[in-house]
Amino acid sequence: MQRLLCELKRRRVLNTASLFVIGAWVLLQVAEVLQDMLPAGIIRWLFIALASLYPLVIVVGWFFDISADGIKRTPPLPPEEVLPPTRFMDHVVLAGHLLVIAMVSYLIFSPPSPVEAPVAGTPVKRRTIAVLAFEDLAPVSEDDHIGGALAEELRQGLTRTAGLRVMGTKTSEILQAAGESRTELANELEISTLLQGTVRNEAGQLTVDARVIAIPDGNPIWQASFAGPINDAIRLQQDIMRSVIGAVAPSLDPDPVNGPRAEAGQCASVYDMVLRGRQLSATPSSDPDRDKKRQRGRQLIEQATEIDPECALAWEAQALNDWSYSLGGFAKSGAAARRALELNDTLPEAWSILGEIAEQEGRWSDAEEYFLKGIYSDPTNLRVNLMYSESLITRGRVKEALRHALDVYRRDPASSHVNWRVQFAATYAGEWDVALEHIRLFEELRPSSESVLWWNKAYALLMKGDSDRSMQIFTEYLTGDVPGYAKWYFTCVKARDDESLRPRLNEAMAATYEEYVDKEQDVWAYPINWAWPVISCDAWIGDGDLAVKTALSVDITELQWYAFFMSEWKVLRQHPRFREMVVESGLIDYWRQWGWADYCEPVGDSDFRCD
């Protein structure tokens, strides 16, 4: 045995094996950090592969000497030489390798049994957290509630942690309302932990009791109390987030990517007002005093910007409150967003507002840059990803739009609004199964609003070839007590596949256009707005002239482009006016710089074609 150890030392076998073990350990550490982006089970298979290579390393180390001079074959021991003596450290290294072999063998052949048998096909939940609204204790009035706004700040702060999946606001609200079935619902949504607690804001002092609950067992794995003056609330939030990350995913870097939303000490004199203002501004529509509360919230945030003009969070909140699709809304909201970004250029929602304004003004490249800056600031921010998805549809990059919408869905699956956005993008991308699935989810989440997506469902079923179910829906909504244009549109739906029904439809479309084009549009007209029957019918059976004229009659620039990128409506993309619009608006320059629409491609250096 002694002679074998001396020979191993002469041939430097243990040195080579030790380098391999260190390299394998580093590789496994990197794989663990990236495990959420890798296929399930990849770390175990990587571990087995490295273990299988270990004997080969020993054999190679025996026959070859690997050094800075290259790889050379180790010659036999010359007769005149003696083996090098062993030292205590050599025995330690050998013992270490024997221990490594024993541990690896145990982990491969005798893995610990799970506490509960895993459900077949269920992905492993890792590093996924939902932040529930904190319960306000002893508020003086409704204007003093900050529990929901505090949870939203924690939620947006945690999304900046690389490798941590943070669930969105609506999913968190549904979990909040689930009561005793909360842990069961969280388990179904593949959430691994919940952050919840209480907050007391009293006499200038803030006290937060927080705890992290493990799913599915429902037991707390961490809890702590944080207290301090309200003007030090941002530091308290950062302490909470660091502690939560340490409890949920200790291997992750607790420092946020691109820095925190606000540094400790900033907004000190007005942060209480910002939280109360944001809470009031988010008053749900079901509240009978919604308008009054939202107005008080706007006033508080405006006061915060006046008291502390250097508080970026206050300016961001004001930009969101001022947002509306009007020239006045663009001006006020855009000014507040720019001020917020002057103070902190990593606020994604401020970037999303500038992006949407640029989109409405047809400044395509500016909009792209703004949205991408927002996504770079926080790649998982839900608002900026949804708004970017919508803008991509109007530029024809529908597959990328669907990808961003689905990424948001992964973080906020219980939001009806998110499911609406996913089906919207899927409809334009021609992914009918995806569209129908998210229409179903939308209807489950909002059972009283089934009529909102009736056309989308009927159209998706029609495109899938399920004409019977499709026509049942069209019949339900386009017959009976409906406007005149809905009646001829029902004929057009059937005429899509039956040419004998097409006579006089062009006249009916033209008459509807002339009757309604100069009137203010009601986007919620029942059962359908007049413009969509004209556009879709002309796209199905006409030459596209009326469809293009109708699209151009819409005031909102972004809406003018939607019809052109519906997957089936090739006649609109091949219309001469569409080509002129692309060139006149600068959309072709955008395509050349940022990527072409899914249905269009360049022809030479100066032309393009679409199908």
SVG drawing of the C-alpha trace seen along z (x, -y; Angstrom):
<svg xmlns="http://www.w3.org/2000/svg" viewBox="-84 -72 105 74">
<polyline fill="none" stroke="black" stroke-width="0.4" points="0.0,0.0 2.9,-2.3 4.6,-1.6 1.4,-2.3 1.0,-5.7 4.6,-6.5 4.0,-5.6 0.8,-7.7 2.9,-10.6 5.6,-10.1 3.1,-10.0 1.3,-13.1 -2.0,-11.1 -3.5,-12.7 -2.6,-16.2 -4.5,-15.6 -7.5,-14.1 -7.6,-17.0 -7.7,-19.5 -10.5,-17.6 -12.5,-17.5 -12.1,-21.2 -13.2,-22.0 -16.2,-19.6 -17.3,-21.4 -17.1,-24.8 -19.1,-23.6 -21.8,-22.2 -22.0,-25.5 -22.5,-27.4 -25.2,-24.9 -27.0,-25.3 -27.2,-29.1 -28.6,-28.7 -30.8,-25.7 -34.1,-27.7 -33.0,-28.2 -31.9,-24.6 -34.0,-21.5 -35.3,-19.7 -32.9,-17.1 -29.9,-18.5 -27.8,-18.9 -28.1,-15.3 -27.2,-14.1 -24.2,-16.5 -23.2,-15.1 -23.3,-11.5 -21.4,-12.4 -18.6,-14.1 -18.5,-11.1 -18.2,-8.7 -15.2,-10.8 -13.3,-10.4 -12.0,-6.9 -10.8,-8.0 -9.0,-10.9 -7.2,-8.5 -6.1,-6.3 -5.0,-9.3 -3.1,-10.6 -1.3,-7.3 0.0,-7.0 0.4,-10.7 2.0,-13.7 -0.1,-16.9 1.9,-20.1 2.6,-23.5 4.9,-21.9 2.1,-19.9 1.0,-16.3 3.8,-13.7 3.7,-10.0 5.0,-9.1 8.0,-6.6 8.5,-3.7 10.8,-4.2 14.5,-3.9 16.4,-1.2 18.8,-3.7 16.0,-5.9 13.9,-5.4 10.3,-6.3 9.7,-9.7 8.9,-9.5 5.4,-10.2 4.4,-12.8 1.5,-13.3 -0.3,-15.6 -0.1,-12.8 -2.1,-10.5 -4.6,-13.3 -5.1,-13.9 -5.6,-10.2 -8.1,-10.0 -9.9,-12.9 -10.3,-11.3 -11.5,-8.1 -14.1,-10.2 -15.1,-11.9 -15.6,-8.5 -17.7,-7.2 -19.9,-10.3 -20.4,-10.3 -21.3,-6.6 -23.8,-7.2 -25.5,-10.2 -25.7,-8.3 -26.8,-4.9 -28.6,-5.7 -30.3,-9.1 -32.4,-10.2 -36.1,-9.3 -38.5,-12.2 -40.8,-13.1 -43.7,-12.8 -43.9,-11.0 -43.7,-13.5 -46.7,-14.0 -45.9,-12.8 -45.4,-15.6 -45.4,-18.3 -42.4,-20.6 -40.3,-21.3 -41.0,-24.6 -38.0,-26.7 -37.4,-30.3 -41.0,-31.4 -42.6,-33.9 -45.9,-35.7 -46.0,-38.9 -49.4,-39.4 -50.7,-42.8 -49.6,-43.5 -52.4,-44.0 -52.7,-47.6 -52.9,-47.7 -54.8,-50.6 -54.9,-53.0 -56.4,-56.4 -58.5,-56.5 -58.7,-54.8 -56.3,-57.4 -53.6,-56.0 -53.6,-52.5 -50.2,-51.5 -50.2,-47.7 -51.0,-47.1 -48.6,-49.8 -45.8,-48.5 -46.3,-45.0 -46.2,-46.4 -42.8,-48.1 -41.5,-44.9 -42.8,-43.0 -41.1,-45.4 -37.9,-45.4 -37.7,-41.6 -38.2,-41.3 -34.8,-42.9 -33.2,-39.8 -31.6,-37.6 -33.0,-34.1 -36.1,-34.8 -39.5,-34.5 -42.0,-37.0 -45.7,-36.6 -47.7,-39.6 -50.2,-41.8 -53.4,-40.1 -52.3,-36.6 -51.2,-37.8 -54.6,-39.5 -56.4,-36.2 -54.2,-34.4 -54.9,-37.0 -58.6,-36.5 -58.4,-32.6 -58.3,-32.4 -58.0,-28.8 -57.4,-27.5 -54.5,-29.8 -51.7,-27.2 -53.6,-24.8 -54.1,-27.4 -50.4,-28.6 -49.3,-25.0 -51.4,-24.7 -49.8,-27.8 -46.3,-26.3 -45.5,-28.9 -42.9,-27.8 -43.2,-30.6 -45.5,-33.4 -44.4,-36.7 -47.0,-38.2 -47.3,-40.2 -48.6,-43.3 -47.7,-47.0 -48.3,-49.7 -47.7,-53.3 -48.3,-55.4 -46.9,-58.7 -44.1,-58.7 -43.0,-55.2 -43.2,-52.2 -43.3,-48.6 -43.4,-45.7 -43.8,-42.1 -43.0,-39.8 -42.9,-36.1 -42.2,-33.7 -44.6,-30.7 -43.4,-27.5 -45.7,-25.9 -47.4,-23.4 -47.0,-22.7 -48.0,-26.2 -45.4,-26.5 -43.3,-29.7 -39.7,-29.3 -38.7,-32.8 -40.2,-35.7 -38.9,-38.9 -39.9,-42.4 -38.6,-45.6 -39.1,-49.0 -37.9,-52.5 -39.0,-56.1 -41.2,-56.3 -38.6,-58.5 -36.3,-55.5 -38.9,-53.2 -36.8,-52.5 -33.9,-51.2 -36.4,-49.0 -37.8,-47.6 -34.3,-46.8 -33.6,-45.0 -36.8,-43.0 -35.9,-42.0 -32.4,-40.9 -33.8,-38.8 -36.5,-37.3 -34.0,-36.4 -31.7,-34.8 -34.6,-32.6 -36.0,-31.7 -32.9,-31.4 -29.7,-31.9 -27.5,-31.1 -28.8,-34.2 -27.1,-37.6 -29.3,-39.8 -28.1,-43.0 -30.7,-44.0 -29.8,-44.0 -29.2,-47.6 -29.6,-48.9 -32.6,-49.4 -35.7,-51.4 -34.6,-54.0 -31.5,-54.3 -31.9,-54.5 -32.4,-58.1 -34.1,-59.2 -37.8,-60.4 -37.4,-60.5 -39.8,-63.4 -42.6,-62.2 -42.4,-58.4 -45.3,-58.0 -47.4,-60.2 -46.2,-58.2 -47.3,-54.9 -50.7,-56.3 -51.2,-58.0 -50.4,-54.8 -52.7,-52.8 -55.6,-55.1 -54.8,-55.4 -55.2,-51.6 -58.7,-51.6 -60.6,-48.8 -63.5,-49.6 -65.9,-47.7 -65.4,-50.3 -68.4,-52.7 -66.0,-55.6 -63.5,-54.7 -63.4,-58.1 -63.0,-60.1 -60.3,-57.8 -58.3,-57.8 -58.5,-61.6 -57.2,-61.9 -54.4,-59.5 -53.4,-61.7 -53.4,-64.8 -51.1,-63.1 -48.6,-62.1 -48.7,-65.6 -48.0,-67.1 -45.1,-64.6 -43.5,-65.9 -43.9,-69.5 -42.4,-68.8 -39.5,-66.7 -38.8,-67.4 -35.9,-64.9 -38.1,-61.9 -38.0,-59.7 -40.6,-57.3 -43.1,-60.1 -42.6,-61.3 -43.0,-57.8 -46.3,-57.4 -47.5,-60.8 -46.7,-59.7 -48.8,-56.6 -51.7,-58.6 -51.6,-61.2 -51.5,-58.6 -54.3,-58.7 -54.6,-58.3 -54.9,-62.1 -52.6,-64.9 -53.0,-66.3 -52.3,-62.9 -49.2,-62.4 -47.9,-65.8 -48.4,-65.5 -47.5,-61.9 -44.5,-62.2 -43.1,-65.2 -43.4,-63.3 -41.8,-60.2 -38.9,-62.2 -38.4,-63.8 -38.4,-60.4 -35.8,-59.1 -33.6,-62.1 -33.4,-61.1 -33.3,-57.3 -33.0,-55.9 -33.8,-52.3 -37.5,-52.8 -39.1,-50.5 -42.7,-51.9 -41.5,-55.4 -39.7,-54.1 -42.9,-52.2 -44.8,-55.5 -42.3,-57.2 -42.3,-54.2 -46.1,-54.3 -46.1,-58.0 -43.5,-57.5 -45.6,-54.6 -48.7,-56.8 -46.7,-59.5 -45.3,-57.1 -41.7,-57.4 -41.1,-53.7 -37.3,-53.6 -37.6,-55.9 -40.4,-53.7 -38.3,-50.6 -35.4,-52.1 -37.6,-53.3 -39.2,-49.9 -35.9,-48.0 -34.4,-50.4 -37.3,-49.5 -36.9,-45.8 -33.1,-46.2 -33.8,-48.0 -36.1,-45.2 -36.5,-42.3 -39.4,-40.8 -41.5,-44.0 -45.0,-43.1 -46.2,-46.5 -43.3,-47.2 -43.4,-43.7 -47.1,-43.9 -46.9,-47.3 -43.9,-46.2 -45.8,-43.2 -48.7,-45.3 -46.4,-47.7 -44.7,-44.7 -48.0,-43.6 -48.6,-47.0 -45.2,-46.6 -45.9,-43.1 -43.4,-41.3 -46.3,-39.1 -44.3,-36.0 -42.0,-38.1 -45.1,-39.9 -46.6,-36.5 -43.3,-35.5 -43.3,-38.6 -47.0,-38.2 -46.5,-34.5 -43.5,-35.6 -45.8,-37.9 -48.4,-35.1 -45.8,-32.9 -45.6,-35.5 -49.2,-36.6 -51.3,-33.7 -54.4,-34.6 -54.8,-38.0 -57.7,-38.2 -56.0,-41.2 -52.8,-39.2 -54.7,-36.3 -56.5,-38.8 -53.2,-40.1 -51.9,-36.6 -54.9,-35.6 -54.7,-38.9 -51.1,-38.3 -51.8,-34.6 -54.6,-35.6 -52.3,-37.8 -49.6,-35.1 -52.1,-32.5 -51.6,-30.3 -55.2,-29.3 -54.8,-26.7 -52.9,-29.2 -55.6,-31.8 -58.5,-29.5 -56.8,-28.3 -56.3,-31.9 -59.8,-32.9 -61.0,-30.0 -58.8,-31.2 -60.1,-34.8 -63.7,-33.5 -62.9,-31.5 -61.4,-34.5 -64.2,-36.9 -67.3,-34.7 -69.6,-37.7 -67.6,-39.1 -68.0,-36.2 -69.1,-38.5 -65.9,-40.5 -64.0,-37.9 -66.8,-36.3 -65.4,-37.4 -61.9,-36.2 -63.3,-32.8 -65.5,-32.5 -62.7,-33.6 -60.1,-31.2 -62.6,-28.3 -63.3,-29.2 -59.6,-29.2 -59.1,-25.9 -61.8,-24.4 -64.5,-24.0 -67.1,-25.9 -70.1,-24.5 -69.0,-25.9 -67.8,-29.0 -71.2,-29.7 -73.0,-29.0 -71.2,-31.9 -71.6,-34.2 -75.3,-33.3 -75.7,-34.1 -74.2,-37.6 -75.0,-38.7 -78.8,-38.0 -81.8,-39.4 -81.8,-43.0 -78.5,-44.1 -77.5,-47.1 -78.0,-46.9 -74.3,-46.4 -74.3,-43.3 -76.9,-41.7 -75.1,-42.1 -71.9,-41.1 -73.4,-37.8 -74.1,-37.2 -70.4,-38.0 -69.2,-35.5 -71.1,-32.8 -70.0,-34.3 -66.4,-33.8 -66.8,-30.2 -69.8,-30.6 -69.4,-32.9 -73.1,-32.7 -73.8,-35.0 -71.5,-37.8 -73.6,-39.9 -74.6,-43.3 -72.2,-42.9 -69.8,-45.5 -72.7,-48.0 -73.6,-47.2 -70.0,-47.7 -69.8,-51.0 -73.1,-52.3 -72.0,-51.5 -68.7,-53.3 -70.4,-56.4 -72.9,-56.4 -70.4,-56.0 -67.0,-57.3 -67.6,-60.9 -69.2,-59.9 -67.3,-59.3 -66.5,-55.7 -67.8,-53.6 -65.2,-50.9 -67.6,-49.0 -70.6,-49.0 -72.7,-45.9 -72.2,-43.3 -69.3,-44.8 -67.9,-48.2 -69.0,-49.1 -65.4,-49.4 -64.4,-45.8 -67.2,-44.2 -66.1,-46.5 -62.4,-45.7 -62.8,-41.9 -65.4,-41.4 -63.4,-43.4 -60.3,-41.4 -62.2,-38.1 -64.1,-38.8 -63.1,-42.3 -60.1,-44.0 -59.1,-45.8 -60.0,-49.4 -62.7,-49.9 -60.7,-48.1 -57.7,-50.5 -60.0,-53.6 -61.6,-52.4 -58.3,-51.7 -57.0,-55.2 -60.2,-56.8 -59.2,-55.8 -57.6,-58.6 -55.2,-56.4 -52.1,-55.8 -51.4,-52.4 -54.8,-51.1 -54.4,-51.9 -51.9,-49.1 -53.6,-46.2 -55.6,-44.9 -52.6,-44.7 -50.9,-42.1 -53.8,-39.6 -52.3,-36.4 -55.0,-35.5 -55.6,-39.0 -53.0,-39.0 -55.1,-41.2 -54.6,-44.1 -50.8,-43.7 -50.7,-43.5 -52.8,-46.6 -51.0,-49.5 -52.0,-51.9 -50.3,-49.7 -47.1,-49.9 -47.4,-53.7 -48.2,-53.8 -45.1,-51.7 -42.8,-54.1 -44.5,-57.3 -44.6,-56.5 -41.0,-55.3 -42.0,-51.8 -39.8,-50.4 -36.8,-52.2 -37.7,-50.7 -37.9,-47.2 -34.4,-47.6 -33.0,-48.7 -34.8,-46.5 -36.2,-43.5 -38.8,-42.7 -42.4,-41.9 -43.2,-38.2 -45.3,-38.6 -42.9,-40.9 -39.3,-40.6 -36.8,-42.9 -36.4,-42.7 -33.0,-44.1 -31.8,-47.2 -34.8,-49.5 -37.9,-47.3 -40.0,-44.8 -42.9,-42.5 -45.5,-41.1 -47.8,-38.0"/>
</svg>
